[in-house]
């Protein structure tokens, strides 16, 4: 068994023990229940909570990030948090920097190739499809990654770059490149992205996503 394999197996084993311990805490159980309900609401392919719990790498990456984000808050925890986030990336195909701030009911569909930068901020009820990048352009130690408001949807392959803000209730179409702020309740499509504000397209907090044209998302 190679050294990397041993490290991965040891990390997974440690994570399993930690997960088993966390599952005994009511607050953690409630959060996991909320995530599973959210997955069922967002993904029509979900038919079993057990299958979702075991086989959805997007959820695994999100759960791992919550622990690593807490570890990141301690100066002595930054190095192990960063290293463990790379293990999570290898296992799930999702790279979320432990410094990123993420709200409740975050969901990644078809999790693969997701990149979320250190200073990214993600609100509640946000959904990302595969190959989305929330990236930065600055080399300075400053806010350099995007902020996504509540109830935001980002389509497959989209790139949101720099310290831009995607407003509440907005959506980014597949393969769009967003380099400027997106107002609330808008749709950003194209390269570079242009803004559309169709009449009557709003979503209540935590509400269902209204796909004006599903073809632009996946």
PEMO-V941007 format. One record per helix or strand. SS is the DSSP state (~ for helix, > for strand). FROM is the first residue (numbers start at 1). TO is the last residue. Records with the same first field share a line. If there is no record, write none. Layout:
BEGIN
SS = FROM-TO / FROM-TO
END
This chain:
BEGIN
~ = 3-22 / 26-42 / 49-55 / 57-72 / 75-92 / 214-216
> = 94-96 / 101-102 / 107-108 / 114-116 / 121-122 / 127-128 / 133-135 / 147-148 / 153-154 / 159-161 / 165-166 / 171-172 / 177-178 / 182-182 / 187-189 / 194-196
END
